[in-house]
Amino acid sequence: MKQKLFFALSALAAVLCDSRIAQACAVCITGANDPTAEAFNASVLFLMATPYLVVGSIAGGLYFVYRRALVKSAQDEAAATAIPLVWNQEASER
């Protein structure tokens, strides 16, 4: 049992002491002014902005539909209050 525990702890120590694992992100490996690091940063910004763009476009669409409904209801109310002064065939059928 002690040999298994010693082997597991030594394997864990070997993995944690590996310098390649410490430099796991693209910026740590490539450096500060590398095109790969800049592409990585741009992709992170794109992925962070995408949910905001989706939610904003849905909210904008709902606002647009709401405004159109307000205008249409105002037009319908204005048309309903108008007195028809013209004779039409449908209104005179008996």
C-alpha positions as CSV (number, residue, x, y, z in Angstrom):
1,M,0.0,0.0,0.0
2,K,2.8,2.4,0.8
3,Q,4.5,1.7,-2.6
4,K,1.2,2.6,-4.4
5,L,0.9,5.8,-2.4
6,F,4.6,6.7,-3.0
7,F,4.2,5.9,-6.8
8,A,1.0,8.1,-7.0
9,L,2.6,11.0,-5.2
10,S,5.8,10.8,-7.2
11,A,3.8,10.7,-10.5
12,L,1.8,13.7,-9.3
13,A,5.0,15.6,-8.4
14,A,6.5,14.8,-11.8
15,V,3.4,16.1,-13.6
16,L,3.2,19.3,-11.6
17,C,6.9,20.0,-12.0
18,D,6.8,19.8,-15.8
19,S,7.4,23.3,-17.3
20,R,5.2,22.6,-20.3
21,I,2.2,22.2,-18.1
22,A,2.9,25.5,-16.3
23,Q,2.8,27.3,-19.7
24,A,-0.6,26.1,-20.7
25,C,-2.2,29.1,-22.4
26,A,-1.3,30.5,-25.8
27,V,0.1,33.7,-24.4
28,C,2.5,32.0,-22.0
29,I,3.9,29.7,-24.7
30,T,4.2,32.2,-27.6
31,G,5.1,35.5,-25.9
32,A,3.6,38.9,-25.8
33,N,3.9,40.2,-29.4
34,D,3.3,37.0,-31.3
35,P,0.6,36.7,-34.0
36,T,-0.6,33.5,-32.4
37,A,-1.2,35.3,-29.1
38,E,-3.0,38.1,-30.8
39,A,-5.2,35.7,-32.7
40,F,-6.0,33.9,-29.4
41,N,-6.9,37.2,-27.7
42,A,-9.1,38.2,-30.7
43,S,-10.9,34.9,-30.6
44,V,-11.5,35.2,-26.8
45,L,-13.0,38.7,-27.4
46,F,-15.2,37.4,-30.1
47,L,-16.5,34.6,-28.0
48,M,-17.2,37.0,-25.1
49,A,-19.1,39.5,-27.3
50,T,-21.3,36.9,-29.1
51,P,-23.8,36.3,-26.3
52,Y,-24.2,40.1,-25.9
53,L,-24.8,40.5,-29.6
54,V,-27.4,37.7,-29.6
55,V,-29.3,39.0,-26.6
56,G,-29.1,42.6,-27.9
57,S,-30.5,41.7,-31.3
58,I,-33.4,39.8,-29.7
59,A,-34.1,42.8,-27.4
60,G,-33.9,45.2,-30.4
61,G,-36.3,43.0,-32.4
62,L,-38.8,42.9,-29.6
63,Y,-38.5,46.7,-29.1
64,F,-39.1,47.2,-32.9
65,V,-42.2,44.9,-32.9
66,Y,-43.5,46.7,-29.8
67,R,-43.1,50.1,-31.4
68,R,-44.9,48.9,-34.6
69,A,-47.8,47.5,-32.5
70,L,-48.1,50.9,-30.7
71,V,-48.2,52.8,-34.0
72,K,-50.7,50.3,-35.5
73,S,-53.0,50.5,-32.5
74,A,-52.9,54.3,-32.6
75,Q,-53.8,54.2,-36.3
76,D,-56.7,51.8,-35.6
77,E,-58.1,54.0,-32.9
78,A,-57.9,57.0,-35.1
79,A,-59.7,55.1,-37.9
80,A,-62.3,53.8,-35.5
81,T,-63.3,57.2,-34.2
82,A,-63.6,58.7,-37.7
83,I,-67.2,59.1,-38.9
84,P,-67.7,57.5,-42.4
85,L,-69.1,60.2,-44.7
86,V,-69.0,58.1,-47.8
87,W,-71.8,55.8,-48.9
88,N,-70.6,52.3,-49.6
89,Q,-72.5,49.2,-50.9
90,E,-71.6,47.0,-48.0
91,A,-73.2,49.3,-45.4
92,S,-76.4,49.8,-47.3
93,E,-77.3,46.1,-47.9
94,R,-80.6,45.2,-46.2
